[in-house]
Amino acid sequence: MDSGSPVEIALALVVGYLLGSIPFGLLLTRAAGLGDIRSIGSGNIGATNVLRTGNKGLAAATLLLDAAKGAVAVLIARHFLGETPAMLAGLAAFIGHIFPVWLGFKGGKGVATYLGVLIALAWQCAAVFAVLWLSVAALTRISSLSAIVATIAAPVAAWMWGDTNLAAVVTIMSLIVLLKHRANIERLIAGQEPSIGSKT
């Protein structure tokens, strides 16, 4: 596996972060005349909060674009720099979404970008993630619970897949997602977590 030179690693991290930090949820809702998405619902810039505007099309577009930026970061780095830089570019894109420099390092929770990175790095892990997310969402109508379950399962699948570097990157992303969902976990335990499409 091509580990990449220090310059290649640095380039992958910078390009990945800049791609990941594009706040599509905020840009799309502003372009649609819906104001600042950070002022409604959870204050998050991701697709779940965009859905709280009542515009399903914008929410779907946000989901796809947030996932795409993670995948694109991986694919660009893989094409020009190699596999290890590609993994790090994906991780950087994921971190860029959560901590975008343009928004004072206050971004989304990273779930869609995480999935995009997984799709480009290991489609089998992405399939496990997507199937579990969709299944739990269909059963419970709670986005955060779906994300938590899928996020816990993805690194297990990655470790079973046998690629240590991939598994390490996926585990790091999962831990960050779970940390970003601390408040959701507390509300789930208290039975107060809102369902998908709820205005709160």
Solvent accessible surface area in square Angstrom, and as a share of the most:
residue,aa,sasa,rsa
1,M,137,0.61
2,D,77,0.40
3,S,75,0.48
4,G,21,0.20
5,S,48,0.31
6,P,114,0.72
7,V,116,0.67
8,E,54,0.24
9,I,37,0.19
10,A,51,0.40
11,L,91,0.45
12,A,1,0.01
13,L,70,0.35
14,V,83,0.48
15,V,51,0.30
16,G,0,0.00
17,Y,47,0.18
18,L,80,0.40
19,L,41,0.20
20,G,0,0.00
21,S,1,0.01
22,I,55,0.28
23,P,13,0.08
24,F,40,0.17
25,G,1,0.01
26,L,5,0.02
27,L,87,0.43
28,L,41,0.20
29,T,1,0.00
30,R,122,0.45
31,A,92,0.71
32,A,52,0.40
33,G,66,0.63
34,L,80,0.40
35,G,39,0.38
36,D,41,0.21
37,I,2,0.01
38,R,89,0.32
39,S,93,0.60
40,I,58,0.29
41,G,42,0.41
42,S,66,0.43
43,G,27,0.26
44,N,23,0.12
45,I,3,0.02
46,G,10,0.10
47,A,20,0.16
48,T,52,0.30
49,N,1,0.01
50,V,0,0.00
51,L,36,0.18
52,R,28,0.10
53,T,37,0.22
54,G,51,0.49
55,N,57,0.29
56,K,156,0.66
57,G,50,0.48
58,L,25,0.12
59,A,9,0.07
60,A,50,0.39
61,A,34,0.26
62,T,0,0.00
63,L,85,0.42
64,L,122,0.61
65,L,62,0.31
66,D,2,0.01
67,A,16,0.12
68,A,42,0.33
69,K,7,0.03
70,G,0,0.00
71,A,16,0.13
72,V,59,0.34
73,A,1,0.00
74,V,0,0.00
75,L,92,0.46
76,I,69,0.35
77,A,5,0.04
78,R,76,0.28
79,H,143,0.64
80,F,148,0.61
81,L,25,0.12
82,G,14,0.13
83,E,47,0.21
84,T,26,0.15
85,P,0,0.00
86,A,0,0.00
87,M,8,0.03
88,L,45,0.22
89,A,1,0.00
90,G,0,0.00
91,L,22,0.11
92,A,8,0.06
93,A,0,0.00
94,F,0,0.00
95,I,56,0.29
96,G,0,0.00
97,H,6,0.03
98,I,0,0.00
99,F,80,0.33
100,P,0,0.00
101,V,62,0.36
102,W,152,0.53
103,L,25,0.12
104,G,51,0.49
105,F,114,0.48
106,K,157,0.67
107,G,14,0.13
108,G,0,0.00
109,K,47,0.20
110,G,1,0.01
111,V,31,0.18
112,A,14,0.11
113,T,0,0.00
114,Y,0,0.00
115,L,37,0.18
116,G,1,0.01
117,V,0,0.00
118,L,0,0.00
119,I,94,0.48
120,A,15,0.11
121,L,23,0.11
122,A,6,0.05
123,W,169,0.59
124,Q,48,0.21
125,C,1,0.00
126,A,6,0.04
127,A,43,0.33
128,V,57,0.32
129,F,3,0.01
130,A,31,0.24
131,V,93,0.53
132,L,55,0.28
133,W,65,0.23
134,L,113,0.56
135,S,49,0.32
136,V,22,0.12
137,A,7,0.05
138,A,77,0.60
139,L,151,0.75
140,T,51,0.30
141,R,131,0.48
142,I,34,0.17
143,S,18,0.12
144,S,10,0.06
145,L,51,0.25
146,S,0,0.00
147,A,2,0.02
148,I,16,0.08
149,V,50,0.28
150,A,0,0.00
151,T,0,0.00
152,I,95,0.48
153,A,22,0.17
154,A,0,0.00
155,P,15,0.10
156,V,84,0.49
157,A,20,0.16
158,A,0,0.00
159,W,131,0.46
160,M,159,0.71
161,W,137,0.48
162,G,60,0.58
163,D,39,0.20
164,T,88,0.51
165,N,75,0.38
166,L,5,0.03
167,A,0,0.00
168,A,41,0.31
169,V,10,0.06
170,V,0,0.00
171,T,39,0.22
172,I,77,0.39
173,M,0,0.00
174,S,4,0.02
175,L,101,0.50
176,I,34,0.17
177,V,0,0.00
178,L,43,0.21
179,L,102,0.51
180,K,70,0.29
181,H,7,0.03
182,R,146,0.53
183,A,50,0.39
184,N,11,0.06
185,I,59,0.30
186,E,119,0.53
187,R,83,0.30
188,L,41,0.20
189,I,147,0.74
190,A,61,0.47
191,G,69,0.66
192,Q,128,0.57
193,E,23,0.11
194,P,32,0.20
195,S,52,0.34
196,I,32,0.16
197,G,38,0.36
198,S,30,0.19
199,K,133,0.56
200,T,107,0.62
